[in-house]
Amino acid sequence: MAEPRIYFEEVNQRQGAFHRRAFLLGGFAGAGMLALGARLAQLQLVESQRFEKMSASNQFNFKLMPPPRGLIVDRNGVVLATNRPNFRLLVARDKGMDVAGTLHTLAEFVPIDDKRQVRLAKDIAAAPKRAPVEVAEDMSWEQFSAINLREPELPGVSAEMGEVRVYPHGGAFTHVVGYVAKVNKDDITPTGPNAEPIMLNPGFRIGKQGVEKAFDLQLRGKPGARKVEVDASGREVRADSNGDIPAVPGQEIRLTLDADIQQRAMEVFGAESGAAVMMDCRSGDILCMFSGPSFDANRFVHGLTGAEYRQLALYERKPLFNKALTATYPPGSTFKTMVALAALEAGYDPKTVHVCNKSWAWGGRVWHCDVAHGPQDLHMAIATSCDIYFYQCALFVGPDKIADMARRFGLGQLFDIGIPGQKKGLIPDRAYKKRAFKKDPVWHPGETPSMGIGQGYSHQNPLQLCVMTARLANGAKSLHPRLIQSIGGVEQPRGSAFGELPVNPAHLAFVRDAMKAVTTVGTAAAVADLGLGDIKMAGKTGTAQGFNYNGGRGVHGTNGAWKLRDHAWFVAYAPHDAPRYAMSVLVEHGGFGAAAAAPRAREIMRTALLKDPEIRARVEKPLPMPQIPAEPNGDGVPEAPTPLPDVHDHA
């Protein structure tokens, strides 16, 4: 039998171990409770606001909203591109959604044919989940209301109001203003402005041509956001307008164009192909830049069908082509002004006479002229546009001096007018021949006469010929054309700030006097009278070969197939005694410049002159009141004449 002392010692040891373990466990439990309490206090008291915001962000989403695109206006504030409300129908793919069935149901409210339903189903399937795809736009109010009423029954379907671009003047400004269109995958970039999420919004449009493209970022503005409450699946429950972030509208672009002059250019061209460019020859501002035939930019906003685009692209008069900038043509006889200036600078005597018998044998061939002009000096050769004279005048000067003079007047140059698409054209010289013709790099004497009448290698665009005429009219400044007047209210540099024109003023006066004779006794005398009293126009006609006559392909004047005819040019400025406006008009395959281009230039110029308050006041200046001879009375004293009624009160 064990001793009692040993038994109690064992019991005491076990109790001590238990108490130590209990104390240790209690300490751990107490520390845990203390830490838990501290963490709860931190969450409840210190970080409660942060978690409240996180909870709200799980409950609310922000939907990006496209900003209103900036307006494009003319120099007087006439709107050329604006926005209007647009009701759109959107469908976003959702879990368990029957896309085909949904589209079939929507076709009961808006016109969606079977082929388009198939195409839309593919687009919706390819889009990210809940990313809306545009199904229809420009819905009527009735269609918009009907779909809104049935939205709860149509998961993934929404009808919303946005904005769409609109061009009030149709095709008059299309080649300058351009147009916007939907974003495609090629427009999206990994970085930069075109990587922003708003690019994926079905209502967002970007500039595709002209001013809309060149100043797309300034016109875009900054997108806003609409705050919406969503359920656990991400579906919208309701909107919270208090949390909306307003969009920032795009900037306004003000052009130097005048809407009335541009519209008049479109009217006088009708279905003809060509271009008209007008500049203020004091400031360099472009008042008109028309290319015809044109097309309605509004059609491109919504998207053309393949058949519609092919019809435009394949039409022989090329309505998609900006003929004022992108197309280049031989300048024809308008170039004789440059040959004359180069000759005068080279010491040519303007009284030199050459006899024109309609043909001239030189260099082993016969050179021709339209008319047998007889004896001509330089002044009359410009007025009558005598080719025989300028063949010989050009040989006196040579190609390099002619080219140098032409470049001083802007020919063969590109100008920073803000929009892309200019073609430089060509002013040839000996260096060009050496550079371009490796097998025959020498400039031959027989190539100079063609250059003297604006044929051969020379080809320019209508903008360049307008700049040439504006510099001729100004006589002092190397004017540059300006198309963008202001961006967001910030004035852009003027075209008159590019230095002096390095030409002898006496030579300029001689050529300007000859250009006046063109419209009074020369080639345009019958068609260039403005009908504005003593306000006259000076100018120069031009008829440029599209093809060589000798090859049996080209046709002179308006004979034969349209695409084989000559091009018709007319450059002009007015008033001739105090120039304000200069212009160039090209009628593609129009035949003779005097018949096709000059009458159109006259009408466009009249519009510009009559809009000018000072010119209009000069036109409307009342004539002196005629005096009626007095009859002597019986006393031999003349009676006072009876005053005539003041007809101006009833004009």
C-alpha positions in Angstrom: 0.0 0.0 0.0 1.3 3.4 -1.1 2.1 6.0 1.3 -0.4 9.0 1.5 2.4 11.5 1.2 3.3 10.3 -2.2 -0.3 10.4 -3.4 -0.9 14.0 -2.4 2.3 15.2 -4.0 1.2 13.7 -7.4 -2.2 15.4 -7.1 -0.6 18.7 -6.3 1.7 18.4 -9.3 -1.2 17.7 -11.7 -3.3 20.6 -10.3 -0.3 23.0 -10.8 0.1 21.9 -14.4 -3.6 22.4 -15.0 -3.6 25.8 -13.5 -0.6 26.9 -15.6 -2.2 25.6 -18.8 -5.5 27.3 -17.9 -3.8 30.6 -17.2 -1.8 30.4 -20.5 -4.9 29.5 -22.5 -6.8 32.3 -20.9 -4.1 34.7 -21.7 -4.2 33.7 -25.4 -8.0 34.0 -25.4 -7.8 37.4 -23.8 -5.2 38.6 -26.3 -7.3 37.3 -29.2 -10.4 39.0 -27.9 -8.5 42.2 -27.4 -7.1 42.1 -31.0 -10.5 41.3 -32.4 -12.0 44.2 -30.5 -9.3 46.5 -31.7 -9.9 45.4 -35.3 -13.6 45.9 -34.9 -13.1 49.3 -33.5 -10.8 50.2 -36.4 -13.4 49.0 -39.0 -16.3 50.6 -37.3 -14.8 53.8 -36.2 -11.7 54.6 -38.2 -12.4 53.1 -41.7 -16.1 53.3 -41.8 -16.2 56.0 -44.5 -13.9 54.1 -46.8 -16.0 50.9 -46.6 -19.1 53.0 -47.1 -17.7 54.3 -50.3 -16.6 50.8 -51.4 -20.1 49.6 -50.8 -21.6 52.4 -52.8 -19.2 51.6 -55.7 -20.5 48.1 -55.7 -24.0 49.4 -55.9 -23.5 52.2 -58.4 -21.8 52.4 -61.8 -20.9 55.3 -64.1 -21.8 55.1 -67.8 -19.6 57.2 -70.1 -21.6 59.7 -72.1 -20.2 61.3 -75.4 -19.6 65.0 -75.1 -21.3 67.4 -77.6 -19.0 67.8 -80.5 -17.8 71.4 -81.2 -19.5 73.5 -83.8 -17.9 74.5 -87.1 -18.9 77.9 -88.3 -18.0 80.3 -91.1 -16.4 83.7 -90.7 -19.8 85.3 -89.9 -21.0 82.6 -87.5 -23.1 80.7 -89.9 -23.2 77.1 -88.7 -21.6 74.6 -91.0 -21.6 71.6 -88.7 -23.7 71.1 -85.6 -25.5 68.4 -83.6 -29.1 67.4 -83.2 -31.0 65.0 -80.8 -30.9 61.3 -81.9 -33.0 58.5 -80.4 -30.9 55.2 -80.5 -31.8 51.6 -79.8 -29.0 49.6 -78.1 -28.7 45.9 -77.2 -26.1 44.5 -74.8 -25.4 40.8 -74.4 -26.4 39.3 -71.1 -26.3 35.9 -69.4 -28.9 33.5 -70.8 -30.1 36.1 -73.3 -31.7 35.0 -76.5 -30.1 37.5 -78.9 -31.9 36.3 -82.0 -35.3 36.3 -80.3 -34.7 39.8 -78.9 -33.8 41.2 -82.3 -36.9 39.5 -83.8 -39.0 41.2 -81.2 -37.4 44.6 -81.8 -38.1 44.2 -85.5 -41.8 44.7 -84.6 -41.0 48.3 -83.5 -38.1 49.4 -85.8 -37.3 48.2 -89.4 -34.6 45.5 -89.1 -34.7 43.0 -92.0 -33.6 39.4 -91.6 -30.1 39.9 -93.1 -29.4 42.8 -90.7 -30.7 40.8 -87.8 -28.1 38.1 -88.6 -25.3 40.7 -88.9 -26.3 42.4 -85.6 -26.4 39.0 -83.8 -22.8 38.5 -84.8 -21.8 42.0 -83.7 -23.5 41.5 -80.3 -21.9 38.1 -79.8 -18.5 39.5 -80.6 -18.9 42.5 -78.3 -17.8 42.3 -74.6 -20.5 41.3 -72.1 -22.9 44.1 -71.4 -21.2 46.3 -74.0 -24.1 47.9 -76.0 -24.3 47.6 -79.7 -26.3 50.1 -81.7 -29.2 48.4 -83.4 -31.1 51.5 -84.8 -30.8 55.2 -84.7 -32.9 58.2 -85.6 -36.0 56.5 -84.2 -39.2 58.4 -84.1 -40.7 59.5 -80.8 -43.4 56.8 -81.1 -40.8 54.1 -81.6 -38.6 55.5 -78.7 -41.6 55.6 -76.3 -42.8 52.1 -77.3 -39.5 50.5 -76.6 -39.0 52.4 -73.3 -42.4 51.1 -72.1 -41.3 47.5 -72.8 -37.7 47.7 -71.5 -38.5 45.7 -68.3 -39.6 42.8 -70.6 -36.5 43.0 -72.8 -33.3 42.4 -70.9 -30.3 43.9 -72.4 -32.3 46.4 -74.4 -32.2 50.1 -73.9 -33.4 53.2 -75.8 -31.6 56.4 -75.1 -31.3 59.9 -76.5 -27.9 61.1 -77.8 -26.7 63.5 -80.4 -25.8 63.0 -84.1 -23.7 65.3 -86.4 -25.6 67.2 -89.0 -24.4 69.4 -91.9 -27.1 72.0 -92.7 -25.6 73.0 -96.1 -25.4 69.5 -97.6 -22.6 69.2 -100.1 -21.5 72.8 -100.3 -18.8 72.5 -97.7 -18.2 68.7 -97.7 -14.6 68.7 -99.1 -13.5 71.4 -96.6 -15.5 70.6 -93.4 -15.4 66.8 -94.0 -17.6 64.5 -92.0 -17.6 62.1 -89.0 -18.3 58.4 -88.9 -18.5 55.5 -86.5 -15.3 54.3 -84.9 -13.9 51.1 -86.4 -11.2 48.8 -85.1 -8.5 50.5 -87.1 -9.2 53.8 -85.3 -8.5 52.4 -81.8 -4.8 52.6 -80.7 -3.1 51.0 -77.6 -2.2 54.5 -76.3 -3.2 58.1 -76.7 -6.6 59.7 -77.2 -7.8 56.9 -79.4 -7.3 54.4 -76.6 -9.9 56.0 -74.3 -13.0 53.9 -73.3 -15.3 56.5 -74.9 -14.1 55.2 -78.3 -16.2 52.0 -77.7 -19.4 54.0 -77.1 -21.9 53.2 -79.9 -22.9 56.9 -80.1 -19.3 58.2 -80.4 -18.1 59.5 -83.8 -14.7 60.7 -85.0 -13.6 62.9 -87.9 -12.9 61.2 -91.1 -12.1 64.0 -93.6 -11.4 67.7 -93.8 -11.7 70.0 -90.7 -13.6 67.2 -88.8 -10.5 65.0 -89.1 -7.7 67.6 -88.8 -9.2 69.1 -85.6 -10.8 66.0 -84.2 -9.3 66.2 -80.8 -10.3 69.8 -80.3 -13.8 69.1 -81.5 -14.3 66.0 -79.4 -14.4 67.6 -75.9 -14.3 65.5 -72.8 -16.8 62.7 -72.0 -19.1 62.9 -69.1 -20.7 60.0 -67.0 -24.2 59.1 -65.9 -24.5 57.5 -62.4 -26.7 54.5 -62.4 -27.7 52.0 -59.6 -27.1 48.3 -60.5 -28.1 45.0 -59.0 -25.8 42.1 -58.1 -25.7 41.0 -61.7 -24.7 44.4 -62.9 -28.1 45.3 -64.5 -29.3 48.9 -64.2 -32.0 49.5 -61.7 -32.3 53.3 -61.7 -30.4 56.4 -62.5 -29.0 58.8 -59.9 -28.8 62.2 -61.6 -27.2 63.8 -58.5 -24.0 61.9 -59.2 -23.8 62.6 -62.9 -20.5 64.1 -64.2 -21.2 66.7 -66.9 -19.4 66.4 -70.3 -17.2 69.2 -71.6 -18.3 70.3 -75.1 -15.7 70.4 -77.9 -14.2 73.7 -79.0 -15.7 75.8 -81.8 -13.8 76.0 -85.1 -14.3 79.2 -87.0 -13.3 79.1 -90.7 -12.5 82.0 -93.0 -15.1 80.8 -95.5 -18.2 82.8 -96.4 -21.3 80.6 -96.6 -23.0 82.8 -99.2 -20.0 82.8 -101.6 -19.6 79.1 -101.2 -23.2 78.4 -101.8 -23.1 80.6 -104.9 -20.1 78.6 -106.2 -22.1 75.4 -105.8 -25.1 76.9 -107.6 -23.1 78.1 -110.7 -21.2 74.8 -111.0 -24.3 72.7 -111.0 -23.4 69.2 -112.2 -20.1 70.4 -113.7 -16.8 69.0 -112.4 -14.2 71.5 -111.2 -13.2 73.8 -108.4 -13.4 77.5 -107.3 -11.1 79.1 -104.7 -11.4 82.8 -103.6 -9.1 84.7 -101.3 -9.2 88.1 -99.7 -6.1 89.6 -101.5 -5.4 91.9 -98.5 -5.4 89.3 -95.7 -5.0 85.9 -97.4 -8.3 84.6 -95.9 -9.9 81.9 -98.1 -13.5 83.0 -98.7 -14.5 80.1 -100.9 -13.1 76.6 -101.6 -15.6 74.6 -103.5 -15.0 71.3 -105.3 -17.8 69.8 -107.5 -19.6 67.7 -108.0 -19.9 67.1 -104.2 -21.9 64.8 -102.0 -24.0 65.0 -98.9 -21.8 64.5 -95.8 -24.9 63.6 -93.8 -25.1 60.3 -95.6 -21.6 59.3 -94.3 -22.6 60.0 -90.7 -25.0 57.1 -90.6 -22.9 55.0 -93.0 -23.4 54.3 -96.7 -24.3 51.0 -98.2 -21.8 49.3 -100.4 -23.8 50.1 -103.5 -24.1 53.8 -102.6 -20.3 54.1 -102.0 -19.5 52.3 -105.3 -21.8 54.7 -107.1 -19.9 57.7 -105.8 -16.4 56.1 -106.2 -17.0 55.0 -109.8 -18.6 58.2 -111.2 -16.3 59.7 -113.8 -16.6 63.2 -112.3 -15.1 62.0 -109.0 -17.3 63.6 -106.3 -15.2 62.1 -103.5 -12.1 64.0 -104.9 -11.2 67.4 -103.6 -10.3 69.1 -106.9 -9.4 72.4 -105.2 -6.4 70.8 -103.4 -5.7 67.2 -104.4 -6.1 67.4 -108.2 -3.5 69.1 -110.3 -3.9 70.3 -113.9 -1.8 72.1 -116.5 -2.4 75.8 -115.8 -2.7 76.7 -119.5 -2.6 80.3 -120.5 -3.1 81.6 -116.9 0.7 80.8 -116.6 1.5 83.4 -119.2 1.4 86.0 -116.4 4.4 84.3 -114.8 6.3 84.1 -118.2 5.7 87.8 -118.8 7.0 88.8 -115.3 10.1 86.5 -115.8 10.7 88.1 -119.2 10.4 91.6 -117.9 12.8 90.8 -115.0 15.3 89.3 -117.6 15.3 92.6 -119.5 12.7 91.7 -122.2 11.4 94.7 -124.1 7.6 94.7 -123.7 7.3 96.5 -127.0 8.8 93.6 -128.9 6.5 92.5 -131.6 5.9 89.0 -133.0 3.5 88.3 -135.8 0.9 85.5 -135.2 -0.3 83.8 -138.4 -1.9 81.0 -136.4 1.2 78.8 -136.9 4.9 79.1 -136.4 7.6 76.8 -137.7 10.5 76.3 -135.3 12.7 73.4 -134.1 11.7 71.1 -136.9 8.0 71.2 -136.2 5.0 73.6 -136.5 3.6 75.3 -133.4 0.0 76.4 -133.4 -2.3 79.1 -132.0 -6.2 79.2 -132.0 -6.4 82.5 -133.9 -4.2 84.5 -136.4 -3.7 87.5 -134.1 -1.3 89.4 -136.4 1.3 91.7 -134.9 1.4 91.5 -131.1 3.4 93.2 -128.3 3.6 91.7 -124.8 0.6 93.7 -123.5 -1.8 92.6 -126.3 -0.4 89.0 -126.3 -1.6 88.7 -122.7 -4.9 90.2 -123.5 -5.5 88.0 -126.6 -3.7 85.0 -125.1 -1.5 84.5 -128.2 0.4 81.2 -128.0 2.8 82.1 -130.9 4.0 85.1 -129.0 4.6 83.2 -125.7 6.4 80.4 -127.4 9.1 82.9 -128.4 8.9 84.9 -125.2 9.6 81.7 -123.2 12.6 80.9 -125.4 14.0 84.3 -124.6 13.7 83.7 -120.8 14.4 80.0 -120.4 12.9 77.5 -118.0 14.9 78.2 -114.8 13.9 81.9 -114.7 10.3 81.1 -115.4 10.3 78.5 -112.7 11.9 80.9 -110.2 9.2 83.6 -110.8 6.4 81.0 -110.6 7.6 79.8 -107.2 7.7 83.4 -105.9 3.9 83.4 -106.6 3.2 80.2 -104.7 3.1 77.7 -107.6 4.5 74.3 -106.8 4.2 74.9 -103.0 2.2 73.5 -100.2 0.5 75.8 -97.7 -0.4 75.1 -94.1 -4.2 75.7 -94.2 -5.0 73.2 -91.5 -6.5 70.4 -93.5 -4.7 67.6 -95.4 -4.9 66.6 -99.0 -2.8 69.1 -100.9 -0.8 68.0 -103.9 2.3 70.0 -104.6 2.1 69.8 -108.4 5.1 70.7 -110.4 7.0 73.7 -111.7 9.7 72.2 -114.0 13.2 73.4 -114.5 16.5 72.0 -115.7 17.2 70.5 -112.2 13.9 68.7 -112.3 14.6 67.2 -115.8 18.0 66.0 -114.5 16.5 64.5 -111.4 13.4 62.8 -113.0 14.7 61.6 -116.4 17.9 59.5 -115.8 18.0 58.4 -119.4 17.5 61.9 -120.9 18.5 64.4 -118.2 19.1 67.4 -120.5 16.4 70.1 -120.9 15.9 70.4 -124.7 15.0 73.8 -126.3 11.9 72.3 -127.7 10.5 71.8 -124.2 10.5 75.5 -123.4 7.7 76.7 -125.7 5.2 74.3 -124.1 6.2 75.6 -120.7 5.6 79.2 -122.0 1.9 78.5 -122.5 1.4 76.5 -119.3 1.6 73.0 -120.8 4.4 70.4 -120.8 5.5 69.2 -117.4 3.7 72.0 -115.5 0.7 71.1 -113.3 -0.9 73.0 -110.4 -4.0 72.9 -108.2 -6.7 75.6 -108.1 -5.5 76.8 -104.6 -2.0 77.5 -106.0 -3.4 79.5 -108.9 -5.6 81.5 -106.5 -2.6 82.3 -104.4 -0.7 83.4 -107.6 -3.6 85.7 -108.5 -3.9 87.1 -105.0 -0.2 88.0 -104.9 -0.5 89.6 -108.3 -3.4 91.7 -107.1 -1.8 92.6 -103.7 1.5 93.5 -105.4 3.4 93.8 -102.1 2.9 90.8 -99.8 3.7 87.1 -100.3 0.3 86.2 -99.1 -0.4 82.7 -97.7 -3.9 81.3 -97.7 -5.6 81.0 -94.3 -8.6 78.7 -93.8 -8.8 78.4 -90.0 -9.7 81.8 -88.4 -9.9 80.7 -84.8 -9.9 77.5 -82.6 -11.8 77.8 -79.4 -11.8 81.6 -79.8 -8.0 81.8 -80.3 -7.2 83.7 -83.5 -4.8 81.9 -85.9 -2.0 83.7 -87.8 -3.0 85.8 -90.7 -1.8 85.1 -94.2 -0.4 88.6 -94.7 2.4 88.0 -92.2 4.8 86.2 -94.6 7.0 89.0 -95.9 7.3 91.1 -99.0 6.8 90.0 -102.6 10.2 90.2 -104.3 9.1 91.5 -107.7 9.6 94.9 -109.3 6.3 96.9 -108.8 6.6 98.4 -112.3 6.5 94.9 -113.8 3.5 93.9 -111.7 1.7 97.1 -112.8 2.3 96.2 -116.4 0.9 92.6 -116.0 -2.1 93.9 -114.0 -2.9 96.4 -116.8 -2.7 93.6 -119.3 -5.0 91.5 -117.2 -7.5 94.3 -117.2 -7.4 94.4 -121.0 -8.3 90.6 -120.9 -11.7 91.5 -119.6 -12.3 94.7 -121.7 -10.8 94.0 -125.1 -9.3 90.5 -124.8 -10.4 86.9 -124.5 -13.0 87.4 -121.7 -14.4 90.8 -122.8 -17.8 89.3 -123.8 -18.3 87.4 -120.5 -16.5 89.1 -117.7 -18.5 92.3 -117.2 -19.7 92.4 -113.6 -22.6 94.7 -114.3 -21.6 96.8 -111.3 -20.9 100.2 -112.9 -17.3 101.3 -112.8 -16.2 98.2 -110.8 -14.4 96.0 -113.2 -12.6 92.7 -113.0 -9.2 91.9 -114.3 -8.3 88.3 -115.2 -6.7 85.7 -117.4 -8.3 82.9 -119.3 -6.7 79.5 -119.8 -7.5 76.4 -121.9 -5.3 73.4 -120.9 -4.9 70.2 -122.8 -5.9 67.1 -121.0 -4.4 65.0 -123.7 -2.1 65.5 -126.7 -4.1 66.4 -129.9 -1.5 64.8 -132.2 -2.1 61.4 -130.7 -5.7 61.5 -131.9 -7.0 61.2 -128.4 -7.4 64.7 -127.0 -10.2 67.0 -128.4 -10.1 70.8 -128.4 -12.9 72.8 -126.8 -16.1 70.9 -126.1 -16.0 68.5 -128.9 -16.0 64.8 -128.3 -16.2 62.7 -125.1 -16.2 64.6 -121.9 -13.1 63.0 -120.4 -11.1 63.9 -123.5 -11.8 67.6 -123.6 -9.6 70.5 -122.5 -9.7 71.9 -119.0 -11.1 75.5 -118.7 -9.4 78.0 -116.4 -10.0 81.6 -115.4 -8.1 83.6 -112.7 -9.3 87.0 -111.7 -9.3 89.8 -109.1 -11.6 92.8 -108.5 -12.0 95.7 -108.3 -9.2 96.1 -110.8 -8.3 99.6 -109.5 -8.3 98.6 -105.8 -8.1 94.8 -105.5 -10.0 93.1 -102.7 -10.8 89.6 -103.9 -8.8 87.2 -106.1 -10.0 83.8 -107.4 -9.3 80.9 -109.6 -12.0 78.8 -111.3 -11.4 75.4 -113.0 -14.0 73.6 -115.0 -12.6 70.1 -115.6 -12.9 69.1 -119.2 -15.0 72.3 -119.7 -13.4 73.4 -123.0 -12.5 77.0 -123.4 -11.7 79.1 -120.3 -13.6 82.1 -121.6 -16.7 80.1 -122.3 -16.8 77.7 -119.3 -14.8 79.2 -116.4 -15.0 83.0 -116.8 -18.9 83.3 -116.5 -18.8 81.2 -113.4 -16.1 83.3 -111.9 -18.1 86.5 -112.7 -21.1 85.3 -110.7 -19.0 84.2 -107.7 -17.1 87.5 -107.8 -20.4 89.5 -107.9 -21.6 87.7 -104.7 -18.4 88.6 -102.9 -18.4 92.3 -104.1 -22.0 92.8 -103.2 -21.5 91.5 -99.7 -18.7 94.0 -99.1 -20.4 97.1 -97.5 -17.8 99.5 -99.0 -18.1 98.1 -102.5 -21.9 98.0 -102.3 -22.0 101.6 -101.3 -19.8 102.4 -104.3 -22.2 100.5 -106.6 -25.3 102.1 -105.1 -23.9 105.7 -105.1 -26.6 107.9 -106.6 -26.0 109.4 -109.9 -25.8 113.3 -110.2 -29.2 114.8 -110.5 -29.8 116.0 -114.1 -30.5 119.7 -114.5 -33.4 120.8 -116.7 -32.5 123.8 -118.9 -34.3 126.9 -117.7 -36.9 128.7 -120.0 -36.7 132.5 -120.0 -39.9 134.1 -118.7 -41.6 137.2 -120.2 -39.1 139.5 -118.5 -36.2 137.7 -120.1 -35.2 136.1 -116.7 -34.7 132.3 -116.7 -37.2 130.5 -114.5 -35.9 128.2 -111.8 -36.0 124.5 -112.9 -38.6 122.3 -111.5 -36.9 119.7 -109.2 -37.3 116.1 -110.2 -38.9 113.7 -107.7 -36.4 111.8 -105.5 -36.7 108.3 -106.9 -34.2 106.9 -104.3 -36.9 107.1 -101.7 -38.8 104.4 -103.6 -36.0 102.2 -104.7 
